[in-house]
């Protein structure tokens, strides 16, 4: 993990060989053997991250924990050495698709760490879950088993699964609710529901809520202010009850004469849900963002403002995937030749990401001072009023680890003396 604690680019994508370790080639060989060792199970590699989440939750209070689900595609069109690439939408859309279950504190939105990875490859589904994992037809279908597994994670809290609008599916809602899972899902604007015993589009229901929005207040009694899409505004919410009554549509796995996927309608029981509409409105009255959320969490357990916050905190998983990809680990340039090796490396690299992620959100004075030092070591410039970024902390951490490792075997004064003699212009003698 120490050798993965760095931000990389498309040219330099390997691990960092620390000064006190073996030669870089030897370190690379060791990593290759580790990543391709078939007796190293995926579930063992994710356990440190899971333990860190459990430990963090044990220090906090609250009844719920958010489990945010999302997917990202690692594009490997040109990585022909990878024989198990997954064809997602067309022949040139090749790579691996990662599904992540990220634990987030339901009280303050602090991301805690990944609890599960699922990697869809051309050879099948790989997972950090103990036991075999099915290869469902669509990635939303993966959530049935993921939600069931969350119950056994030992988090000491009731999981609330937060998902974007791609999970807006009547059939899935009914299955999840029947299994006792709680969820918050962003609804599609075209959905048709029953509202006040009348069938109508969700847009009509939202139109009826005009005039009933209330401004959300924080713990200090002040309007809750958030920044979204480059603008700043206050949060407003409204809610009502809707009923999902129409049959679910399931794909049969076949296609009709025109090439379209065949669907069948599957009737089911009526499912009452809360519709929570959240808006961010700037000082001119312009709506900067709006989310239509469907949830089966009871109002007695979480009011409309809380549901809106929970969905807003879903965006932390986007930042996590970005850190694994272009903003930090640059995983799309990794050269592992199989999904198994890729997933093992992903588990190790995710711990390095998690380390700087937690440091970035630590509010102690010591953590703030360390962040300043790491940014200085990284050599990166921050935007105005931005203290640090996760990629900068990764880059600084790499250099700090290298310094620490070097100081275990070398004397700093001797190194500086050598530099002054060999590179006097860069290291002038300031003793006089």
C-alpha positions in Angstrom: 0.0 0.0 0.0 2.9 2.4 0.8 4.2 1.9 -2.8 0.7 2.7 -4.2 0.5 6.0 -2.2 1.1 8.3 -5.1 -0.6 10.1 -7.9 0.5 8.8 -11.3 0.1 9.6 -15.0 -0.4 7.6 -18.2 3.4 7.3 -18.7 4.3 6.3 -15.1 1.6 4.0 -13.8 3.5 1.4 -11.8 4.1 1.4 -8.1 6.7 3.6 -6.5 9.8 1.7 -5.4 10.7 3.3 -2.1 14.5 4.1 -1.7 15.1 1.6 1.1 13.4 -1.3 -0.7 14.7 -3.6 -3.4 15.5 -2.4 -6.8 12.5 -1.2 -8.9 12.5 -4.2 -11.1 12.5 -6.5 -8.2 9.7 -4.6 -6.6 7.7 -4.9 -9.8 8.3 -8.6 -10.0 7.1 -9.0 -6.4 3.9 -7.1 -7.2 3.3 -9.1 -10.4 3.6 -12.4 -8.4 1.3 -11.0 -5.7 -1.4 -9.8 -8.1 -1.4 -13.0 -10.1 -1.3 -15.4 -7.1 -4.5 -17.4 -7.4 -4.4 -18.3 -3.7 -4.8 -14.6 -2.6 -8.6 -14.2 -2.3 -10.3 -10.9 -3.1 -12.3 -10.9 0.2 -9.1 -10.9 2.2 -7.8 -7.8 0.4 -10.9 -5.8 1.0 -11.0 -6.7 4.8 -8.6 -3.9 5.9 -11.0 -1.3 4.3 -14.0 -3.0 5.8 -12.4 -3.1 9.3 -11.5 0.6 9.0 -15.2 1.4 8.3 -16.4 -0.7 11.2 -13.8 1.0 13.5 -14.9 4.5 12.4 -18.6 3.7 12.9 -17.9 2.3 16.4 -16.7 5.8 17.4 -19.9 7.5 16.1 -23.5 7.5 17.0 -26.6 7.0 14.9 -29.0 4.4 13.7 -28.3 4.4 10.0 -25.3 4.1 7.6 -25.5 5.0 4.0 -24.3 2.5 1.4 -23.8 4.4 -1.9 -23.8 2.3 -5.1 -22.3 3.4 -8.4 -20.5 2.0 -11.4 -17.6 3.2 -13.5 -16.1 1.8 -16.7 -12.3 1.3 -17.1 -11.8 1.7 -20.9 -9.1 -0.7 -22.3 -9.8 -0.5 -26.0 -6.0 -0.6 -26.8 -5.0 -3.0 -24.1 -5.1 -6.1 -26.3 -3.0 -8.1 -23.8 -6.2 -8.2 -21.6 -8.0 -11.2 -23.0 -11.0 -10.9 -20.7 -12.2 -7.4 -21.6 -16.0 -6.9 -21.3 -17.9 -5.5 -24.3 -20.4 -3.1 -22.7 -22.4 -1.3 -25.5 -20.5 -2.0 -28.8 -17.4 -3.7 -30.1 -15.1 -0.7 -29.4 -16.4 -0.2 -25.8 -14.0 -2.6 -24.2 -12.8 -2.8 -20.6 -13.9 -3.7 -17.1 -16.9 -2.3 -15.3 -16.5 -1.7 -11.6 -19.4 -1.7 -9.2 -18.6 -0.1 -5.8 -20.5 -0.1 -2.5 -19.2 2.9 -0.5 -20.1 3.4 3.2 -20.9 7.0 4.1 -21.8 8.3 7.6 -25.5 9.1 7.7 -25.0 11.8 10.2 -22.5 14.1 8.6 -21.9 12.7 5.1 -18.3 11.7 5.8 -17.2 8.9 3.3 -15.9 6.0 5.3 -14.6 3.5 2.7 -15.5 0.8 0.2 -17.3 -2.3 1.5 -17.4 -4.2 -1.7 -16.1 -4.2 -5.3 -17.6 -6.1 -8.2 -15.7 -6.3 -11.5 -17.6 -7.2 -14.6 -15.2 -8.8 -17.1 -15.6 -10.8 -20.4 -15.0 -14.0 -18.4 -17.5 -13.4 -15.7 -18.1 -11.4 -12.5 -15.4 -11.0 -10.0 -16.2 -9.8 -6.5 -14.6 -9.1 -3.1 -17.7 -10.9 -1.5 -17.0 -14.3 0.0 -18.3 -17.0 -2.3 -19.3 -17.1 -6.0 -21.0 -14.0 -7.6 -23.6 -14.3 -10.3 -23.3 -12.6 -13.6 -26.7 -10.7 -13.8 -28.0 -9.3 -17.1 -27.7 -5.7 -16.0 -25.6 -3.9 -13.4 -28.6 -2.7 -11.4 -29.4 -6.4 -11.0 -26.2 -6.8 -9.0 -27.7 -4.8 -6.2 -30.0 -7.6 -5.0 -27.0 -9.7 -3.8 -25.1 -6.6 -2.7 -28.0 -5.4 -0.5 -28.3 -8.9 1.0 -24.6 -9.0 1.7 -24.7 -5.6 3.5 -26.7 -7.1 6.3 -23.8 -9.4 7.1 -21.1 -6.7 7.1 -21.4 -6.1 10.8 -21.7 -2.4 10.6 -23.9 -2.1 13.7 -26.3 0.2 11.8 -29.2 -0.2 9.4 -28.0 0.2 5.8 -29.8 2.7 3.6 -28.9 2.2 0.0 -28.5 5.4 -2.1 -28.5 5.0 -5.9 -28.7 7.3 -8.9 -31.6 7.3 -11.4 -30.4 4.3 -13.4 -31.8 2.2 -10.5 -35.3 3.7 -10.9 -37.1 0.4 -11.6 -40.5 -0.8 -10.4 -39.4 -4.4 -10.3 -36.3 -3.7 -8.3 -38.2 -1.4 -5.9 -40.6 -4.2 -5.1 -37.9 -6.8 -4.6 -35.8 -4.6 -2.4 -38.8 -3.5 -0.3 -40.1 -7.1 0.1 -36.6 -8.1 1.3 -36.7 -5.4 4.0 -34.0 -3.2 2.4 -34.2 0.6 2.8 -33.3 2.8 -0.2 -33.2 6.3 -1.6 -33.2 6.4 -5.4 -33.3 9.4 -7.8 -36.5 9.0 -9.9 -36.8 9.4 -13.6 -38.9 12.4 -14.6 -41.0 10.2 -17.0 -42.2 7.8 -14.2 -46.0 7.4 -13.9 -47.5 6.9 -10.4 -50.7 7.1 -8.4 -51.1 10.3 -6.5 -54.2 11.0 -4.5 -55.8 8.0 -6.2 -55.2 9.5 -9.6 -52.7 8.2 -12.2 -50.3 10.9 -13.4 -46.8 11.6 -14.4 -44.3 12.4 -11.7 -43.9 15.9 -13.3 -47.5 16.6 -12.5 -47.0 15.6 -8.9 -44.0 17.9 -8.5 -46.0 20.8 -10.1 -48.6 20.3 -7.4 -45.9 20.7 -4.7 -45.2 24.3 -5.8 -45.8 26.6 -2.9 -45.2 23.9 -0.3 -41.4 23.9 -0.3 -39.7 24.8 3.0 -36.2 26.1 3.5 -33.8 23.7 5.2 -32.1 24.9 8.3 -28.8 23.6 9.7 -28.1 22.7 13.4 -27.5 26.4 14.2 -30.9 27.4 12.8 -29.5 29.0 9.7 -30.4 28.3 6.1 -28.4 25.4 4.8 -26.1 26.7 2.0 -24.5 24.4 -0.6 -22.4 24.8 -3.7 -23.5 23.0 -6.8 -22.6 23.4 -10.5 -20.4 26.4 -9.8 -23.2 28.3 -7.9 -24.2 28.7 -4.3 -27.7 28.5 -3.0 -30.0 27.4 -0.2 -31.7 24.0 0.1 -35.5 23.7 -0.1 -37.6 20.5 0.2 -41.1 19.3 -0.3 -42.6 15.8 -0.1 -45.8 13.7 -0.7 -46.7 10.1 -1.0 -47.0 8.3 -4.3 -47.8 4.7 -5.2 -46.1 2.5 -7.8 -48.9 0.5 -9.3 -47.9 -0.4 -12.9 -46.4 -3.7 -13.9 -42.6 -4.0 -14.0 -40.8 -4.5 -17.3 -38.2 -7.2 -17.5 -35.9 -8.0 -20.4 -36.2 -11.5 -21.7 -32.6 -11.6 -23.1 -33.9 -11.9 -26.6 -34.4 -9.4 -29.4 -37.3 -8.8 -31.8 -37.1 -8.6 -35.6 -36.1 -5.0 -35.5 -33.2 -5.7 -33.1 -34.8 -4.1 -30.0 -34.7 -6.0 -26.7 -37.9 -7.9 -25.9 -39.6 -7.0 -22.7 -42.4 -8.7 -20.6 -44.7 -7.1 -18.1 -44.7 -8.5 -14.6 -47.6 -7.4 -12.4 -46.9 -6.8 -8.7 -48.4 -5.3 -5.5 -48.9 -1.6 -5.1 -45.9 0.0 -3.4 -46.4 3.3 -1.5 -43.2 5.4 -1.4 -42.3 8.9 -0.3 -41.5 11.4 -3.0 -39.0 14.0 -1.7 -38.2 16.9 -4.0 -35.0 18.8 -3.2 -34.0 22.1 -4.7 -30.9 24.3 -4.5 -32.0 27.9 -5.1 -29.6 30.8 -5.5 -30.3 34.4 -4.2 -32.0 35.4 -7.5 -34.5 32.5 -7.2 -32.8 30.4 -9.9 -33.0 26.7 -9.4 -29.4 25.4 -9.6 -30.2 21.7 -9.0 -33.3 19.6 -8.4 -33.6 16.0 -7.4 -36.8 13.8 -7.3 -36.2 11.1 -4.8 -38.2 8.0 -4.1 -37.6 6.2 -0.7 -39.2 3.7 1.6 -37.5 5.1 4.7 -40.3 6.2 7.1 -40.8 9.9 7.8 -40.4 9.1 11.5 -36.9 7.9 10.8 -35.7 10.6 8.5 -37.5 13.8 7.5 -37.4 15.2 3.9 -34.4 17.4 4.6 -32.4 14.4 5.8 -33.4 12.4 2.7 -32.2 15.2 0.5 -28.9 15.4 2.3 -28.4 11.6 2.0 -28.7 11.8 -1.7 -26.4 14.8 -2.0 -23.8 12.9 -0.2 -24.0 10.2 -2.9 -21.6 12.4 -4.9 -18.7 11.3 -2.7 -18.5 8.0 -4.7 -18.0 10.0 -7.9 -14.9 11.6 -6.3 -13.7 8.2 -5.2 -13.9 6.7 -8.7 -12.2 9.8 -10.1 -9.3 9.4 -7.6 -8.9 5.8 -8.7 -8.9 6.8 -12.3 -7.7 10.1 -13.9 -7.2 12.2 -10.8 -5.0 9.8 -8.9 -4.2 6.2 -9.6 -4.9 6.4 -13.4 -6.1 2.8 -13.4 -7.0 2.9 -17.0 -3.3 2.8 -17.8 -2.5 -0.2 -15.6 -0.9 -3.1 -17.5 -2.2 -6.1 -15.6 -3.4 -8.7 -18.1 -6.4 -10.2 -16.3 -9.4 -9.0 -14.4 -8.2 -11.0 -11.4 -4.9 -9.2 -11.2 -6.6 -5.8 -11.8 -9.0 -6.3 -9.0 -6.3 -7.3 -6.5 -4.3 -4.2 -7.4 -7.5 -2.1 -7.1 -8.1 -3.4 -3.5 -4.5 -2.4 -2.5 -4.6 1.0 -4.3 -8.0 1.8 -2.8 -6.5 1.7 0.7 -4.0 4.3 -0.3 -6.8 6.4 -1.7 -8.7 5.9 1.5 -5.8 7.0 3.6 -5.6 10.5 2.0 -9.3 10.7 1.8 -9.6 10.4 5.6 -6.7 12.8 6.1 -8.5 15.3 3.9 -11.6 15.2 6.1 -9.8 15.2 9.5 -10.6 18.5 11.2 -7.8 18.3 13.9 -5.0 20.9 13.9 -2.4 18.3 13.4 -4.1 16.9 10.3 -4.4 20.4 8.9 -0.7 21.0 9.4 0.2 17.7 7.7 -2.0 18.6 4.7 -0.1 21.8 4.3 3.2 19.9 4.4 2.0 17.3 1.9 0.8 19.9 -0.6 4.2 21.7 -0.3 5.9 18.4 -1.0 3.7 17.7 -3.9 4.8 20.9 -5.7 1.2 21.5 -6.8 -0.6 24.8 -6.8 -4.1 25.0 -5.2 -7.0 27.2 -6.3 -7.8 30.2 -4.3 -9.3 29.2 -0.9 -8.6 25.5 -1.6 -6.4 24.0 1.1 -5.7 20.6 -0.5 -7.0 18.0 -3.0 -6.8 14.3 -2.7 -4.4 14.0 -5.8 -2.1 16.6 -4.3 -2.1 14.7 -0.9 -1.3 11.5 -2.7 1.6 13.1 -4.6 2.9 14.6 -1.4 2.5 11.4 0.6 4.6 9.6 -2.0 7.5 12.0 -1.4 7.1 11.9 2.4 7.1 8.1 2.4 10.3 8.2 0.2 11.9 10.6 2.6 11.0 8.4 5.6 12.2 5.3 3.9 15.5 6.9 2.9 16.2 8.2 6.4 16.0 4.7 7.7 19.3 3.8 5.9 20.9 7.2 5.2 22.1 10.3 7.1 20.4 13.5 6.1 23.4 15.7 6.8 25.7 13.4 4.8 23.3 13.5 1.8 23.1 17.3 1.9 26.9 17.6 2.2 27.2 15.4 -0.8 24.7 17.5 -2.8 26.5 20.7 -1.9 29.7 19.4 -3.2 28.3 17.9 -6.4 25.5 20.4 -7.1 26.7 23.7 -5.5 24.3 25.9 -7.6 21.3 24.0 -6.4 22.5 23.4 -2.9 24.5 26.4 -1.8 26.4 26.3 1.5 24.4 28.6 3.8 26.5 27.9 6.9 28.6 31.1 6.5 
